Amino acid sequence: MTMYKVTRRFKDVKHDNHVYEIGDVYPMQGKKATKTRLEELATTKNKYEKVFIEATEAKDDET
């Protein structure tokens, strides 16, 4: 299962303005993210032209 880790602090307008800190898991527990939103945050295809999250593999005990 692919998980995402925050690499740059940001406020997510799609998650009630929740502030994600570096190292946080995205999305936070109880929230969902669309493929489009994941692409926006994992690439420079957003209005800030910055990468905010990166894909990581889940550990076996977290699945």
MMTF fields as JSON, N, C-alpha, C and O atoms, coordinates in Angstrom:
{
  "mmtfVersion": "1.0.0",
  "mmtfProducer": "UNKNOWN",
  "numBonds": 251,
  "numAtoms": 252,
  "numGroups": 63,
  "numChains": 1,
  "numModels": 1,
  "chainsPerModel": [1],
  "groupsPerChain": [63],
  "chainIdList": ["A"],
  "bondAtomList": [4, 2, 8, 6, 12, 10, 16, 14, 20, 18, 24, 22, 28, 26, 32, 30, 36, 34, 40, 38, 44, 42, 48, 46, 52, 50, 56, 54, 60, 58, 64, 62, 68, 66, 72, 70, 76, 74, 80, 78, 84, 82, 88, 86, 92, 90, 96, 94, 100, 98, 104, 102, 108, 106, 112, 110, 116, 114, 120, 118, 124, 122, 128, 126, 132, 130, 136, 134, 140, 138, 144, 142, 148, 146, 152, 150, 156, 154, 160, 158, 164, 162, 168, 166, 172, 170, 176, 174, 180, 178, 184, 182, 188, 186, 192, 190, 196, 194, 200, 198, 204, 202, 208, 206, 212, 210, 216, 214, 220, 218, 224, 222, 228, 226, 232, 230, 236, 234, 240, 238, 244, 242, 248, 246],
  "bondOrderList": [1, 1, 1, 1, 1, 1, 1, 1, 1, 1, 1, 1, 1, 1, 1, 1, 1, 1, 1, 1, 1, 1, 1, 1, 1, 1, 1, 1, 1, 1, 1, 1, 1, 1, 1, 1, 1, 1, 1, 1, 1, 1, 1, 1, 1, 1, 1, 1, 1, 1, 1, 1, 1, 1, 1, 1, 1, 1, 1, 1, 1, 1],
  "groupList": [{"groupName": "MET", "atomNameList": ["N", "CA", "C", "O"], "elementList": ["N", "C", "C", "O"], "formalChargeList": [0, 0, 0, 0], "bondAtomList": [1, 0, 2, 1, 3, 2], "bondOrderList": [1, 1, 2], "singleLetterCode": "M", "chemCompType": "L-PEPTIDE LINKING"}, {"groupName": "THR", "atomNameList": ["N", "CA", "C", "O"], "elementList": ["N", "C", "C", "O"], "formalChargeList": [0, 0, 0, 0], "bondAtomList": [1, 0, 2, 1, 3, 2], "bondOrderList": [1, 1, 2], "singleLetterCode": "T", "chemCompType": "L-PEPTIDE LINKING"}, {"groupName": "TYR", "atomNameList": ["N", "CA", "C", "O"], "elementList": ["N", "C", "C", "O"], "formalChargeList": [0, 0, 0, 0], "bondAtomList": [1, 0, 2, 1, 3, 2], "bondOrderList": [1, 1, 2], "singleLetterCode": "Y", "chemCompType": "L-PEPTIDE LINKING"}, {"groupName": "LYS", "atomNameList": ["N", "CA", "C", "O"], "elementList": ["N", "C", "C", "O"], "formalChargeList": [0, 0, 0, 0], "bondAtomList": [1, 0, 2, 1, 3, 2], "bondOrderList": [1, 1, 2], "singleLetterCode": "K", "chemCompType": "L-PEPTIDE LINKING"}, {"groupName": "VAL", "atomNameList": ["N", "CA", "C", "O"], "elementList": ["N", "C", "C", "O"], "formalChargeList": [0, 0, 0, 0], "bondAtomList": [1, 0, 2, 1, 3, 2], "bondOrderList": [1, 1, 2], "singleLetterCode": "V", "chemCompType": "L-PEPTIDE LINKING"}, {"groupName": "ARG", "atomNameList": ["N", "CA", "C", "O"], "elementList": ["N", "C", "C", "O"], "formalChargeList": [0, 0, 0, 0], "bondAtomList": [1, 0, 2, 1, 3, 2], "bondOrderList": [1, 1, 2], "singleLetterCode": "R", "chemCompType": "L-PEPTIDE LINKING"}, {"groupName": "PHE", "atomNameList": ["N", "CA", "C", "O"], "elementList": ["N", "C", "C", "O"], "formalChargeList": [0, 0, 0, 0], "bondAtomList": [1, 0, 2, 1, 3, 2], "bondOrderList": [1, 1, 2], "singleLetterCode": "F", "chemCompType": "L-PEPTIDE LINKING"}, {"groupName": "ASP", "atomNameList": ["N", "CA", "C", "O"], "elementList": ["N", "C", "C", "O"], "formalChargeList": [0, 0, 0, 0], "bondAtomList": [1, 0, 2, 1, 3, 2], "bondOrderList": [1, 1, 2], "singleLetterCode": "D", "chemCompType": "L-PEPTIDE LINKING"}, {"groupName": "HIS", "atomNameList": ["N", "CA", "C", "O"], "elementList": ["N", "C", "C", "O"], "formalChargeList": [0, 0, 0, 0], "bondAtomList": [1, 0, 2, 1, 3, 2], "bondOrderList": [1, 1, 2], "singleLetterCode": "H", "chemCompType": "L-PEPTIDE LINKING"}, {"groupName": "ASN", "atomNameList": ["N", "CA", "C", "O"], "elementList": ["N", "C", "C", "O"], "formalChargeList": [0, 0, 0, 0], "bondAtomList": [1, 0, 2, 1, 3, 2], "bondOrderList": [1, 1, 2], "singleLetterCode": "N", "chemCompType": "L-PEPTIDE LINKING"}, {"groupName": "GLU", "atomNameList": ["N", "CA", "C", "O"], "elementList": ["N", "C", "C", "O"], "formalChargeList": [0, 0, 0, 0], "bondAtomList": [1, 0, 2, 1, 3, 2], "bondOrderList": [1, 1, 2], "singleLetterCode": "E", "chemCompType": "L-PEPTIDE LINKING"}, {"groupName": "ILE", "atomNameList": ["N", "CA", "C", "O"], "elementList": ["N", "C", "C", "O"], "formalChargeList": [0, 0, 0, 0], "bondAtomList": [1, 0, 2, 1, 3, 2], "bondOrderList": [1, 1, 2], "singleLetterCode": "I", "chemCompType": "L-PEPTIDE LINKING"}, {"groupName": "GLY", "atomNameList": ["N", "CA", "C", "O"], "elementList": ["N", "C", "C", "O"], "formalChargeList": [0, 0, 0, 0], "bondAtomList": [1, 0, 2, 1, 3, 2], "bondOrderList": [1, 1, 2], "singleLetterCode": "G", "chemCompType": "PEPTIDE LINKING"}, {"groupName": "PRO", "atomNameList": ["N", "CA", "C", "O"], "elementList": ["N", "C", "C", "O"], "formalChargeList": [0, 0, 0, 0], "bondAtomList": [1, 0, 2, 1, 3, 2], "bondOrderList": [1, 1, 2], "singleLetterCode": "P", "chemCompType": "L-PEPTIDE LINKING"}, {"groupName": "GLN", "atomNameList": ["N", "CA", "C", "O"], "elementList": ["N", "C", "C", "O"], "formalChargeList": [0, 0, 0, 0], "bondAtomList": [1, 0, 2, 1, 3, 2], "bondOrderList": [1, 1, 2], "singleLetterCode": "Q", "chemCompType": "L-PEPTIDE LINKING"}, {"groupName": "ALA", "atomNameList": ["N", "CA", "C", "O"], "elementList": ["N", "C", "C", "O"], "formalChargeList": [0, 0, 0, 0], "bondAtomList": [1, 0, 2, 1, 3, 2], "bondOrderList": [1, 1, 2], "singleLetterCode": "A", "chemCompType": "L-PEPTIDE LINKING"}, {"groupName": "LEU", "atomNameList": ["N", "CA", "C", "O"], "elementList": ["N", "C", "C", "O"], "formalChargeList": [0, 0, 0, 0], "bondAtomList": [1, 0, 2, 1, 3, 2], "bondOrderList": [1, 1, 2], "singleLetterCode": "L", "chemCompType": "L-PEPTIDE LINKING"}],
  "groupTypeList": [0, 1, 0, 2, 3, 4, 1, 5, 5, 6, 3, 7, 4, 3, 8, 7, 9, 8, 4, 2, 10, 11, 12, 7, 4, 2, 13, 0, 14, 12, 3, 3, 15, 1, 3, 1, 5, 16, 10, 10, 16, 15, 1, 1, 3, 9, 3, 2, 10, 3, 4, 6, 11, 10, 15, 1, 10, 15, 3, 7, 7, 10, 1],
  "groupIdList": [1, 2, 3, 4, 5, 6, 7, 8, 9, 10, 11, 12, 13, 14, 15, 16, 17, 18, 19, 20, 21, 22, 23, 24, 25, 26, 27, 28, 29, 30, 31, 32, 33, 34, 35, 36, 37, 38, 39, 40, 41, 42, 43, 44, 45, 46, 47, 48, 49, 50, 51, 52, 53, 54, 55, 56, 57, 58, 59, 60, 61, 62, 63],
  "secStructList": [7, 3, 3, 3, 3, 3, 1, 1, 7, 3, 3, 3, 4, 4, 4, 6, 6, 3, 3, 3, 7, 6, 6, 7, 3, 3, 1, 7, 6, 6, 7, 7, 7, 7, 2, 2, 2, 2, 2, 2, 2, 2, 1, 1, 7, 1, 6, 6, 7, 7, 7, 7, 3, 3, 3, 3, 3, 7, 7, 4, 4, 4, 7],
  "xCoordList": [0.843, 0.0, 0.885, 1.842, 0.576, 1.343, 0.851, -0.349, 1.791, 1.497, 2.249, 3.154, 1.877, 2.532, 3.034, 2.346, 4.244, 4.867, 5.032, 5.415, 4.743, 4.857, 6.331, 7.075, 6.742, 8.136, 8.267, 9.375, 7.141, 7.135, 5.85, 4.765, 5.965, 4.804, 3.796, 4.164, 2.507, 1.457, 0.113, -0.112, -0.765, -2.14, -3.012, -3.01, -3.752, -4.566, -5.993, -6.755, -6.343, -7.69, -8.736, -9.917, -8.322, -9.249, -9.551, -10.486, -8.763, -8.953, -9.167, -8.47, -10.128, -10.513, -9.334, -9.244, -8.429, -7.252, -6.308, -5.603, -6.305, -5.379, -3.947, -3.638, -3.074, -1.666, -0.898, -0.873, -0.28, 0.559, 2.001, 2.503, 2.656, 4.055, 4.942, 4.482, 6.206, 7.167, 7.203, 7.328, 7.093, 7.106, 5.733, 5.611, 4.689, 3.326, 2.936, 3.485, 1.99, 1.414, 0.275, -0.507, 0.192, -0.88, -1.712, -1.135, -3.026, -3.837, -3.943, -3.686, -4.325, -4.458, -5.58, -6.443, -5.558, -6.555, -7.961, -8.237, -8.832, -10.216, -10.465, -11.611, -9.41, -9.549, -9.139, -8.394, -9.628, -9.287, -8.717, -8.971, -7.94, -7.373, -7.632, -7.494, -7.998, -8.228, -6.888, -5.873, -6.902, -5.689, -5.199, -3.998, -6.14, -5.786, -5.086, -4.079, -5.614, -5.01, -3.63, -2.705, -3.487, -2.18, -1.167, -0.02, -1.582, -0.686, -0.294, 0.865, -1.262, -0.958, 0.111, 1.04, -0.028, 0.888, 2.223, 3.235, 2.236, 3.451, 4.3, 5.394, 3.797, 4.538, 4.535, 4.025, 5.103, 5.082, 3.888, 3.85, 2.913, 1.709, 0.676, -0.456, 1.073, 0.191, 0.56, 1.57, -0.229, -0.006, 1.3, 1.794, 1.867, 3.14, 4.356, 5.494, 4.102, 5.164, 6.195, 7.401, 5.691, 6.525, 5.969, 4.773, 6.852, 6.446, 6.201, 7.048, 5.045, 4.67, 4.653, 4.799, 4.475, 4.434, 5.247, 5.494, 5.658, 6.328, 5.774, 5.409, 5.714, 5.194, 6.215, 7.418, 5.712, 6.545, 5.77, 4.549, 6.467, 5.804, 5.407, 6.168, 4.22, 3.752, 4.545, 4.91, 4.809, 5.456, 4.427, 3.228, 4.898, 3.995, 3.048, 1.897, 3.508, 2.654, 1.652, 0.818, 1.705, 0.774, -0.354, -1.27, -0.294, -1.316, -2.454, -3.406],
  "yCoordList": [-1.186, 0.0, 1.244, 1.324, 2.195, 3.427, 4.402, 4.632, 4.96, 6.012, 7.251, 7.171, 8.38, 9.63, 10.332, 10.397, 10.854, 11.576, 13.03, 13.31, 13.949, 15.38, 15.773, 15.456, 16.466, 16.912, 18.428, 18.95, 19.13, 20.592, 20.984, 20.54, 21.806, 22.234, 22.952, 23.776, 22.617, 23.298, 23.214, 22.339, 24.13, 24.136, 23.596, 24.135, 22.542, 21.897, 22.435, 22.144, 23.215, 23.775, 22.691, 22.907, 21.538, 20.428, 19.654, 18.854, 19.889, 19.198, 20.213, 20.189, 21.096, 22.088, 22.922, 23.239, 23.279, 24.105, 23.468, 24.168, 22.139, 21.427, 21.726, 21.701, 22.01, 22.274, 20.96, 20.337, 20.557, 19.361, 19.783, 20.69, 19.126, 19.405, 18.378, 17.292, 18.718, 17.799, 16.501, 16.52, 15.383, 14.067, 13.494, 12.303, 14.322, 13.829, 12.872, 12.933, 11.999, 11.119, 11.888, 12.561, 11.781, 12.427, 11.363, 10.455, 11.425, 12.363, 11.944, 10.793, 12.894, 12.588, 11.572, 11.405, 10.907, 9.879, 10.471, 11.537, 9.758, 10.197, 11.025, 11.363, 11.359, 12.142, 11.295, 10.326, 11.662, 10.957, 11.958, 13.159, 11.447, 12.293, 11.651, 10.438, 12.452, 11.953, 11.793, 12.34, 11.039, 10.881, 12.24, 12.507, 13.085, 14.418, 15.223, 15.881, 15.173, 15.924, 15.376, 16.143, 14.06, 13.46, 13.901, 14.2, 13.943, 14.386, 15.851, 16.217, 16.684, 18.108, 18.278, 19.072, 17.527, 17.688, 16.966, 17.382, 15.898, 15.101, 15.58, 15.066, 16.56, 17.105, 18.627, 19.193, 19.273, 20.738, 21.271, 22.446, 20.4, 20.807, 21.42, 20.944, 22.469, 23.2, 24.681, 25.032, 25.53, 26.971, 27.456, 28.519, 26.705, 27.092, 26.489, 26.876, 25.536, 24.845, 24.224, 24.294, 23.614, 22.951, 21.557, 21.311, 20.656, 19.307, 19.322, 19.784, 18.818, 18.842, 17.46, 17.352, 16.4, 15.037, 14.109, 14.406, 12.978, 11.954, 10.601, 10.362, 9.717, 8.369, 7.547, 7.625, 6.761, 5.822, 4.516, 4.498, 3.451, 2.159, 1.987, 2.326, 1.463, 1.205, 0.054, -0.883, 0.128, -0.992, -2.095, -1.829, -3.337, -4.483, -4.384, -4.807, -3.833, -3.752, -2.607, -2.487, -1.742, -0.646, -0.938, -0.129, -2.075, -2.389, -3.136, -3.482],
  "zCoordList": [0.0, 0.0, 0.0, 0.77, -0.842, -0.897, 0.156, 0.305, 0.873, 1.842, 1.392, 0.561, 1.934, 1.574, 2.82, 3.838, 2.722, 3.82, 3.391, 2.255, 4.301, 4.018, 4.009, 4.937, 2.949, 2.818, 2.938, 3.059, 2.903, 3.02, 3.749, 3.374, 4.777, 5.569, 4.669, 3.832, 4.863, 4.101, 4.81, 5.647, 4.462, 4.97, 3.849, 2.743, 4.128, 3.099, 3.132, 4.054, 2.124, 2.038, 1.812, 2.083, 1.322, 1.089, 2.374, 2.41, 3.43, 4.713, 5.83, 6.844, 5.638, 6.651, 7.14, 8.326, 6.227, 6.531, 7.555, 8.282, 7.603, 8.493, 8.057, 6.865, 9.025, 8.723, 8.849, 9.91, 7.754, 7.732, 7.951, 7.286, 8.88, 9.187, 8.495, 8.144, 8.301, 7.691, 8.498, 9.722, 7.796, 8.442, 8.725, 9.012, 8.651, 8.863, 7.74, 6.64, 8.028, 7.01, 6.345, 7.016, 5.021, 4.269, 3.574, 2.976, 3.619, 4.376, 5.837, 6.189, 6.673, 8.099, 8.3, 7.437, 9.431, 9.721, 9.641, 10.19, 8.949, 8.793, 7.544, 7.247, 6.805, 5.579, 4.39, 4.533, 3.222, 1.984, 1.001, 1.097, 0.049, -0.996, -2.351, -2.509, -3.303, -4.656, -5.371, -4.942, -6.462, -7.274, -7.764, -7.795, -8.143, -8.634, -7.546, -7.809, -6.327, -5.215, -4.88, -4.614, -4.889, -4.621, -5.668, -5.336, -6.933, -7.995, -7.811, -8.006, -7.436, -7.194, -6.127, -6.283, -5.046, -3.915, -4.113, -3.551, -4.899, -5.088, -6.266, -6.496, -7.007, -8.152, -8.047, -7.08, -9.04, -9.063, -9.845, -10.211, -10.097, -10.834, -9.883, -9.797, -9.177, -8.28, -8.361, -8.971, -7.767, -7.942, -7.332, -7.708, -6.401, -5.781, -6.487, -6.221, -7.389, -8.118, -7.175, -7.413, -6.097, -5.093, -4.818, -4.969, -4.414, -4.018, -2.507, -1.743, -2.082, -0.668, -0.014, 1.204, -0.812, -0.267, -1.162, -2.33, -0.588, -1.386, -1.007, 0.144, -1.987, -1.769, -0.989, -1.237, -0.046, 0.709, 0.809, 0.658, 1.057, 1.236, 2.692, 3.598, 2.908, 4.275, 4.856, 4.146, 6.147, 6.833, 7.005, 7.072, 7.075, 7.174, 8.362, 8.261, 9.491, 10.679, 10.618, 11.515, 9.565, 9.437, 8.447, 8.297, 7.779, 6.782, 7.386, 6.686]
}
